[in-house]
Amino acid sequence: MLKDLRASRSGEAKVILGAAVVDDILALVVLGLVTGGLAGGTASRAPEWRPAVALVAKTIGFLTLAIVLGIKLTPLWFRRAARLRGPGALLAVGLCFCFFLSWAANAIGLAPLVGAFAAGLILEDSHSQAFVQRGERPLGELLEPLTSFLVPVFFVLVGFRTNLGVLADLAVLGLSLALTMAAVLGKLACGVGVLSPGVRKLTVGLGMVPRGEVTLVFAALGRTLQMGGAPLVDDRGYAALITLVIITTLITPPALKWSWREGGLRHVSGQEA
């Protein structure tokens, strides 16, 4: 949306994208707490603060260590991989790095998603520079066929698992609307905290409204987690989360476009005055 508005390098875009990364990291910490607690059986007895603190520290520690070491070591790894003259060397190294961090996260009791997210933060276009200089495509372009195949499959499975019949229940419909209102009002309220001069608070708040793939992934994981013999997220909760994602994704583009144009018109009017 920011690219369509030609605002991907604006101050608002920097705040939105930076906050989105922090938002996802906090969500991954909570995910590690939930999955680790259920795997360890702590969900069935009285809550204890020590295991919870240990899980949070483990998640934060893993993300910090993976990002710090990854930023320092991956340039060397990719430069050495560039010595391989095979056409698939860059794609193989990139996928192996992602799978390794996913395996490492799972090995210490965290969700593999935590490792994959860390790999995405580390990998940059600069890692493909040596390969691009000799005429190969960058890693992002090499991954497009894979993502073009897997991403639609993921969304089909998300829709296939959604029981639309439960939305006929007024309680479920009310939960969906309440979650949507919380998402919208919460982000708009946080926009007040933007202190950078020239950055439009309303635009930042609207840009943070959509709940997308990460929410869908968490909802899908919630259906696989068991607590007391029942899924952590049942059909009603799952349908409410899917409805939240759909509504926030649909309302944001026109709202963000209106905010951007309105702010631009005010800026022009102010200069004329």
N, C-alpha and C positions, 0 to 999 in steps of 0.2 A: 504493500500500500504506500509506503514511504517512497519507494522508487517510482511508482506511478505518479506521485505528486511532485517528483523531482526534489525530494526533501531528504534523501537518504544521508546527506552529509550535514544536515542542519543541527543546531543545538538540541532541538526537540528529539531528533532521531537518536542522538548520542545518549540522552537521558533514558529514552524508552528502551533502547537495546541493552544499555548497561543494567537498568533495573530488571529487565527480563532475565538476564543471566543470573543476577543475584536471587531473583524469585525462584528460578529453577533449582539453584543450588540449595536454597532453604527447603524446597519441596523434596529434593533428594535426601536431605538430612532426615526429614520426617519419614520418608519412605524407608530409609535404612532402619530407623527406630521401630517402625511397625513390622517390617519383614523380619528383622532380627529378633524382636520380642516374641513374635508368633513362632518363629523357628525354635527359639529357646524355651518355649512353653510358658513364658512369663505372662501371657495374656489371660491364662486360666486361673491365676492366683492373684492375690492382692498386689497392687502396683508397688514397685520398688524403685527408688530414685537412682541407686547405684548402677544397675544394668542399663537404665535409660541414658544416664550420663555417659557411660562407657560406649554405648552404641553411637551416640551423637559425636563423641570425640573420635571414634573410629572412622565415621563417615567424613567428618571435616578433615581429619588427618590424612585419609586416603586421597581426597580431592586435592588437598594442598600439596602433598608429596608428589602425586602424579603430575600435577600441573607444573610445579617448580622443576622437577627433574626432566619432565617431558620437554619443556621449553629449552632447557639447556642441552639435552642430549639428542633430540630428534633432528636438528640440523645436521649433526655429524653423521647420524645413521642414514639420512637420505642422500647426503653427499657420497657416502660410500656405496650406497645402493645404485647411484648413478653410474658407477663403474661397470655395472652389469649392462650389457648391450641388448638384452632381451626386451621385446616390446612391452611385456607385461610386468616389468620389474617395479615400476612405480605403484601400480594398482595392488600388486601382491604385498609390498611393504606397508602401504597404507592400511589395507585390510588386516594384515597380521598385527599391526600396532593396535588397531581398534579391538580386535578379538582378544589380544593379550590383556589389555586393561579390563575388558569385560570379564575375562576368566579370573584375573587377580581380584576384582571386586567380589565375585562370587566365592572365591576361595577363602576370603576372610569373613564371609557371612553377610555381605551386602548384595543388593540387587545388581545383576549385570548391567542394568541401565546406568548405574552410577559410573562404571568404568567407561561405557560408550560415550556418555556425556563428557567426561574428562578428555577423552580422545578428540572429540569434536572441538573442544576449546583449544586444544594444543595444535592441531593440524591447521596450517595456513597455506596460502598460495606460494609463499616463499619457499616452502619445502619442495615444490615442483620446479623451481627455477632452473636447476641444472638439466632436468629432463626437457623442459620447454625450449631451452637454448639449442638443443640438438634436434628440434622439430617435433617433439611429442606433445600430446595434450596434457594440461594440468590435471591434478588428482580430482578436482571437483567435476570436471567434464567426464573423466573416466568412470566416475561413480554414478553418473546420470542414468545409464541403462539399468543398473542394479536398483537404484531407488525408484525409477519409473516402473519397474516390475513389482517391487515389494510394497511400496507405499499404497498403491490402489488395493492390493490384497489385504493390507492391514485395515483400511477403511471399510472394505467389504465385510471383513470379519466383525468389525465394530458394529456395523449396521445389522448384520445377521444375528448378533447376540442380543440386540435390543428388542425387548418385548413392548411394542407400542400400546398393547392393550392395557398395561398398567397405568397409562396416562389418563385413562377414563376415571381413575380414582382421584377424587378431589384433593386428597391428602398428598398424593404424589405430584399432582399438578401444582399444588400450593408450594411444595418443597422446591420444585423446579423454578418457579417464579421467585421464591425467596432467595435461592442461590444466585439467580441472575441479578436481582436487585443488590445483593451483597457484593457481587463482583463489580457491578457498575458504580455503585455509590462508594465502595471502598477505594477503587482506583481514582475516582474523581476527587475524593477527600485527600488522598496521598499527593495528588497533583499540587495541592496548596504548598507542599514542602519544597517545591522547586524554587531555588533562590538565585539561579543564574540570571543575570540581566539579559533581556531580550528573548528569553525562552518562554513560550506561551504555556501557562499552567494547564489550561483547559485541553490543549492539544496533547500534552503529555499524558494527562489523565485518560483521555479517550483512546490514545494509542496503547495503553496498558490494559484496556478492557478485555480484549479477546482471550478466551481460554481455548487453546488449540491442542496440538498433538500430545503434549505432556500430560494434560488432563485425561485424554483418551487412553494413553498408556497406563496411567495410574488406575483408571477405572477398570481396564482389562486385567491388570495385576490383582486388583482387589477381588475380582471374581474367582481368581485361582487360589487366593489365600483362604484358609479354613480357620474358623474360630468356634470351638464348641460343636464341630461337625457341620457347620453351616458356612457358606461363603461370607467373607468379610463385607463385600458389597453385593447385596441381593438384586433381584430384577428391578425393584422399585428405585433403589439408590442408583443403579446403573442407568436406568432410563432418565432419571433426574439430571445426572451428570451429562449425559449425551445432549439432553435438551438445553442445558446451560451452554455447552460448547456451540451448538447450532445458533442459538439466539445471539450470543455475544459476537460470534463470527459474522453474522449477517448485519447487525446494527452498526458495527464499528466503521466499515468503509465509508458509508454516506456521512456518518457523524464526523469522522476525521477529515473528510474532504470539506465539509461545511466549516469546520473549525479552522482549517488551514486557509481557506479563502476569506473567511470573515476576518481572521487576524491579519491577512495580507492587505485587505481593503482598509482596515483601521490604520495600518502602518503607513499606507500611501496617503490617506486622509491627514494623518498627523504631519507628514512631511510637507504636504501642500499648505496646511495651516501655518 
